[in-house]
């Protein structure tokens, strides 16, 4: 399935999460990273 079809079929349930990625590489263990946040969502 292409992206246009996927969006067309699911547009009521789609949300975009935008971030600058500053928290992707945290020096402290246990902090919230973008990958973890997206997996939880």
Secondary structure, 3 states (H helix, E strand, C coil): CCHHHHHHHHHHHCCCCCCCCHHHCCCCCCCCCHHHHHHHC
